[in-house]
Structure formats: structure tokens, C-alpha cells
């Protein structure tokens, strides 16, 4: 009986461990690179405009450094941008990052198992949503 119990625990540990490793890929413990794919820019009283990151002057690729608590990237015209991560939260399988920059509040949600991400930012006149995906460098 004791032998069956130990075997059961062994198999539970073996099969549970890969899931823990995968979840750790996007949990904020290691740096990430995120590719931004599609944007939606919305202004009060107008229809939202679908486009590319360059349409709203944001970098196509973002480097997330959780130790330094910042996000950085270079725009298409060569301008370097950096934003401070003011808040990091884990909620229901997502890593949620938040901050404020240039008069806008922003939030980034990264699915901890897939790396897919959505960034939203807004001020008092409008905002945008950016879809992307992250990977480890």
C-alpha cells in the first residue's frame, strides 16, 4: 500500500512539473522580448483606426526587464523609449503590468502560459490597444 502511494506521488510530481516550468516562462521572473503586431487607436467621437505599431509611433519590439522594472524599445524613426513598470500583479494566469507615462495610464496583460499580450493606454481624449506576443530572448 505504501509503495502504491509513493508511486502515485512520483507520477503526480513528474506530470505536474512541466506545467510549472511552462508557466514560469512569462511570469515576470525572466526578461522578455515582445513583438507588437496590431494596434487600434480610438479618439472620442470617432471610429477606431486599425493599424501597425508604427502608425501610433510605438516600437515594434519591446524589451521587458523585470529586475530594472522597465520596458524599452526603439521606434521606427530610431527614437529610444523607456517606461517604468510601477505595478506588477499576478491574477488568474496573467501577469499584469501598469504605469504612467507622458500623461497616459497604461496597462499590459501577459498570459503566463502562452506569452500573448495586450497593451492598453489612454488619456482624457482617447487611447489605444496593442496586440502582441512575448518570448524569452
C-alpha positions as protocol buffer text, in pm:
chain_id: "A"
residue {
  index: 1
  type: UNK
  ca { x: 0 y: 0 z: 0 }
}
residue {
  index: 2
  type: UNK
  ca { x: 276 y: 242 z: 93 }
}
residue {
  index: 3
  type: UNK
  ca { x: 459 y: 156 z: -231 }
}
residue {
  index: 4
  type: UNK
  ca { x: 150 y: 246 z: -439 }
}
residue {
  index: 5
  type: UNK
  ca { x: 119 y: 575 z: -250 }
}
residue {
  index: 6
  type: UNK
  ca { x: 484 y: 666 z: -324 }
}
residue {
  index: 7
  type: UNK
  ca { x: 445 y: 572 z: -691 }
}
residue {
  index: 8
  type: UNK
  ca { x: 133 y: 788 z: -715 }
}
residue {
  index: 9
  type: UNK
  ca { x: 315 y: 1087 z: -563 }
}
residue {
  index: 10
  type: UNK
  ca { x: 607 y: 1030 z: -802 }
}
residue {
  index: 11
  type: UNK
  ca { x: 378 y: 1039 z: -1109 }
}
residue {
  index: 12
  type: UNK
  ca { x: 191 y: 1344 z: -985 }
}
residue {
  index: 13
  type: UNK
  ca { x: 522 y: 1525 z: -936 }
}
residue {
  index: 14
  type: UNK
  ca { x: 658 y: 1421 z: -1277 }
}
residue {
  index: 15
  type: UNK
  ca { x: 345 y: 1527 z: -1467 }
}
residue {
  index: 16
  type: UNK
  ca { x: 290 y: 1849 z: -1269 }
}
residue {
  index: 17
  type: UNK
  ca { x: 648 y: 1976 z: -1307 }
}
residue {
  index: 18
  type: UNK
  ca { x: 637 y: 2052 z: -1684 }
}
residue {
  index: 19
  type: UNK
  ca { x: 331 y: 2271 z: -1631 }
}
residue {
  index: 20
  type: UNK
  ca { x: 517 y: 2469 z: -1367 }
}
residue {
  index: 21
  type: UNK
  ca { x: 815 y: 2518 z: -1596 }
}
residue {
  index: 22
  type: UNK
  ca { x: 593 y: 2641 z: -1882 }
}
residue {
  index: 23
  type: UNK
  ca { x: 401 y: 2879 z: -1656 }
}
residue {
  index: 24
  type: UNK
  ca { x: 733 y: 3026 z: -1536 }
}
residue {
  index: 25
  type: UNK
  ca { x: 828 y: 3138 z: -1888 }
}
residue {
  index: 26
  type: UNK
  ca { x: 610 y: 3451 z: -1873 }
}
residue {
  index: 27
  type: UNK
  ca { x: 565 y: 3514 z: -1501 }
}
residue {
  index: 28
  type: UNK
  ca { x: 795 y: 3814 z: -1465 }
}
residue {
  index: 29
  type: UNK
  ca { x: 1091 y: 3621 z: -1329 }
}
residue {
  index: 30
  type: UNK
  ca { x: 1294 y: 3640 z: -1653 }
}
residue {
  index: 31
  type: UNK
  ca { x: 1339 y: 3912 z: -1920 }
}
residue {
  index: 32
  type: UNK
  ca { x: 1110 y: 3904 z: -2222 }
}
residue {
  index: 33
  type: UNK
  ca { x: 1100 y: 4040 z: -2576 }
}
residue {
  index: 34
  type: UNK
  ca { x: 752 y: 4126 z: -2703 }
}
residue {
  index: 35
  type: UNK
  ca { x: 660 y: 4176 z: -3068 }
}
residue {
  index: 36
  type: UNK
  ca { x: 372 y: 4417 z: -3120 }
}
residue {
  index: 37
  type: UNK
  ca { x: 151 y: 4308 z: -3408 }
}
residue {
  index: 38
  type: UNK
  ca { x: -168 y: 4511 z: -3440 }
}
residue {
  index: 39
  type: UNK
  ca { x: -300 y: 4838 z: -3299 }
}
residue {
  index: 40
  type: UNK
  ca { x: -640 y: 5000 z: -3256 }
}
residue {
  index: 41
  type: UNK
  ca { x: -638 y: 5375 z: -3191 }
}
residue {
  index: 42
  type: UNK
  ca { x: -958 y: 5535 z: -3062 }
}
residue {
  index: 43
  type: UNK
  ca { x: -1044 y: 5903 z: -3020 }
}
residue {
  index: 44
  type: UNK
  ca { x: -1362 y: 6035 z: -2859 }
}
residue {
  index: 45
  type: UNK
  ca { x: -1642 y: 6078 z: -3114 }
}
residue {
  index: 46
  type: UNK
  ca { x: -1461 y: 5894 z: -3396 }
}
residue {
  index: 47
  type: UNK
  ca { x: -1432 y: 5536 z: -3518 }
}
residue {
  index: 48
  type: UNK
  ca { x: -1129 y: 5342 z: -3401 }
}
residue {
  index: 49
  type: UNK
  ca { x: -847 y: 5304 z: -3653 }
}
residue {
  index: 50
  type: UNK
  ca { x: -676 y: 4969 z: -3700 }
}
residue {
  index: 51
  type: UNK
  ca { x: -306 y: 4973 z: -3788 }
}
residue {
  index: 52
  type: UNK
  ca { x: 53 y: 4878 z: -3711 }
}
residue {
  index: 53
  type: UNK
  ca { x: 271 y: 4988 z: -3417 }
}
residue {
  index: 54
  type: UNK
  ca { x: 441 y: 5248 z: -3639 }
}
residue {
  index: 55
  type: UNK
  ca { x: 101 y: 5412 z: -3702 }
}
residue {
  index: 56
  type: UNK
  ca { x: 86 y: 5518 z: -3335 }
}
residue {
  index: 57
  type: UNK
  ca { x: 463 y: 5575 z: -3303 }
}
residue {
  index: 58
  type: UNK
  ca { x: 539 y: 5286 z: -3067 }
}
residue {
  index: 59
  type: UNK
  ca { x: 827 y: 5039 z: -3101 }
}
residue {
  index: 60
  type: UNK
  ca { x: 756 y: 4712 z: -3286 }
}
residue {
  index: 61
  type: UNK
  ca { x: 964 y: 4521 z: -3028 }
}
residue {
  index: 62
  type: UNK
  ca { x: 972 y: 4578 z: -2653 }
}
residue {
  index: 63
  type: UNK
  ca { x: 1231 y: 4455 z: -2404 }
}
residue {
  index: 64
  type: UNK
  ca { x: 1088 y: 4385 z: -2059 }
}
residue {
  index: 65
  type: UNK
  ca { x: 1345 y: 4395 z: -1778 }
}
residue {
  index: 66
  type: UNK
  ca { x: 1170 y: 4294 z: -1458 }
}
residue {
  index: 67
  type: UNK
  ca { x: 1478 y: 4344 z: -1237 }
}
residue {
  index: 68
  type: UNK
  ca { x: 1510 y: 4707 z: -1351 }
}
residue {
  index: 69
  type: UNK
  ca { x: 1128 y: 4732 z: -1364 }
}
residue {
  index: 70
  type: UNK
  ca { x: 1122 y: 4889 z: -1708 }
}
residue {
  index: 71
  type: UNK
  ca { x: 1010 y: 4837 z: -2067 }
}
residue {
  index: 72
  type: UNK
  ca { x: 1220 y: 4972 z: -2351 }
}
residue {
  index: 73
  type: UNK
  ca { x: 1222 y: 4980 z: -2729 }
}
residue {
  index: 74
  type: UNK
  ca { x: 1315 y: 5181 z: -3034 }
}
residue {
  index: 75
  type: UNK
  ca { x: 1060 y: 5339 z: -3267 }
}
residue {
  index: 76
  type: UNK
  ca { x: 1079 y: 5307 z: -3645 }
}
residue {
  index: 77
  type: UNK
  ca { x: 1243 y: 5652 z: -3668 }
}
residue {
  index: 78
  type: UNK
  ca { x: 1518 y: 5549 z: -3421 }
}
residue {
  index: 79
  type: UNK
  ca { x: 1388 y: 5713 z: -3102 }
}
residue {
  index: 80
  type: UNK
  ca { x: 1459 y: 5511 z: -2784 }
}
residue {
  index: 81
  type: UNK
  ca { x: 1170 y: 5485 z: -2539 }
}
residue {
  index: 82
  type: UNK
  ca { x: 1163 y: 5358 z: -2182 }
}
residue {
  index: 83
  type: UNK
  ca { x: 869 y: 5324 z: -1945 }
}
residue {
  index: 84
  type: UNK
  ca { x: 885 y: 5237 z: -1576 }
}
residue {
  index: 85
  type: UNK
  ca { x: 682 y: 4943 z: -1450 }
}
residue {
  index: 86
  type: UNK
  ca { x: 511 y: 5086 z: -1143 }
}
residue {
  index: 87
  type: UNK
  ca { x: 296 y: 4783 z: -1060 }
}
residue {
  index: 88
  type: UNK
  ca { x: 326 y: 4407 z: -1123 }
}
residue {
  index: 89
  type: UNK
  ca { x: 42 y: 4173 z: -1029 }
}
residue {
  index: 90
  type: UNK
  ca { x: -40 y: 3808 z: -1094 }
}
residue {
  index: 91
  type: UNK
  ca { x: -410 y: 3740 z: -1149 }
}
residue {
  index: 92
  type: UNK
  ca { x: -582 y: 3431 z: -1290 }
}
residue {
  index: 93
  type: UNK
  ca { x: -286 y: 3314 z: -1501 }
}
residue {
  index: 94
  type: UNK
  ca { x: -191 y: 3662 z: -1622 }
}
residue {
  index: 95
  type: UNK
  ca { x: 96 y: 3894 z: -1541 }
}
residue {
  index: 96
  type: UNK
  ca { x: -39 y: 4249 z: -1525 }
}
residue {
  index: 97
  type: UNK
  ca { x: 200 y: 4544 z: -1557 }
}
residue {
  index: 98
  type: UNK
  ca { x: 94 y: 4905 z: -1510 }
}
residue {
  index: 99
  type: UNK
  ca { x: 244 y: 5251 z: -1525 }
}
residue {
  index: 100
  type: UNK
  ca { x: 202 y: 5614 z: -1626 }
}
residue {
  index: 101
  type: UNK
  ca { x: 396 y: 5793 z: -1899 }
}
residue {
  index: 102
  type: UNK
  ca { x: 351 y: 6115 z: -2099 }
}
residue {
  index: 103
  type: UNK
  ca { x: 12 y: 6189 z: -1941 }
}
residue {
  index: 104
  type: UNK
  ca { x: -128 y: 5843 z: -2018 }
}
residue {
  index: 105
  type: UNK
  ca { x: -203 y: 5549 z: -1795 }
}
residue {
  index: 106
  type: UNK
  ca { x: -101 y: 5216 z: -1947 }
}
residue {
  index: 107
  type: UNK
  ca { x: -155 y: 4852 z: -1866 }
}
residue {
  index: 108
  type: UNK
  ca { x: -2 y: 4537 z: -2016 }
}
residue {
  index: 109
  type: UNK
  ca { x: -150 y: 4191 z: -1966 }
}
residue {
  index: 110
  type: UNK
  ca { x: 69 y: 3890 z: -2050 }
}
residue {
  index: 111
  type: UNK
  ca { x: -79 y: 3540 z: -2043 }
}
residue {
  index: 112
  type: UNK
  ca { x: 166 y: 3344 z: -1826 }
}
residue {
  index: 113
  type: UNK
  ca { x: 129 y: 3020 z: -2024 }
}
residue {
  index: 114
  type: UNK
  ca { x: 117 y: 3146 z: -2386 }
}
residue {
  index: 115
  type: UNK
  ca { x: 303 y: 3478 z: -2379 }
}
residue {
  index: 116
  type: UNK
  ca { x: 27 y: 3654 z: -2573 }
}
residue {
  index: 117
  type: UNK
  ca { x: -12 y: 4014 z: -2462 }
}
residue {
  index: 118
  type: UNK
  ca { x: -238 y: 4315 z: -2486 }
}
residue {
  index: 119
  type: UNK
  ca { x: -132 y: 4670 z: -2403 }
}
residue {
  index: 120
  type: UNK
  ca { x: -381 y: 4948 z: -2346 }
}
residue {
  index: 121
  type: UNK
  ca { x: -311 y: 5315 z: -2286 }
}
residue {
  index: 122
  type: UNK
  ca { x: -539 y: 5614 z: -2251 }
}
residue {
  index: 123
  type: UNK
  ca { x: -569 y: 5977 z: -2157 }
}
residue {
  index: 124
  type: UNK
  ca { x: -872 y: 6207 z: -2135 }
}
residue {
  index: 125
  type: UNK
  ca { x: -929 y: 6219 z: -2515 }
}
residue {
  index: 126
  type: UNK
  ca { x: -871 y: 5864 z: -2632 }
}
residue {
  index: 127
  type: UNK
  ca { x: -648 y: 5564 z: -2622 }
}
residue {
  index: 128
  type: UNK
  ca { x: -517 y: 5260 z: -2798 }
}
residue {
  index: 129
  type: UNK
  ca { x: -498 y: 4884 z: -2770 }
}
residue {
  index: 130
  type: UNK
  ca { x: -200 y: 4688 z: -2899 }
}
residue {
  index: 131
  type: UNK
  ca { x: -193 y: 4311 z: -2954 }
}
residue {
  index: 132
  type: UNK
  ca { x: 131 y: 4115 z: -2943 }
}
residue {
  index: 133
  type: UNK
  ca { x: 324 y: 3814 z: -2822 }
}
residue {
  index: 134
  type: UNK
  ca { x: 624 y: 3772 z: -2594 }
}
residue {
  index: 135
  type: UNK
  ca { x: 912 y: 3528 z: -2583 }
}
residue {
  index: 136
  type: UNK
  ca { x: 1233 y: 3484 z: -2388 }
}
residue {
  index: 137
  type: UNK
  ca { x: 1542 y: 3637 z: -2553 }
}
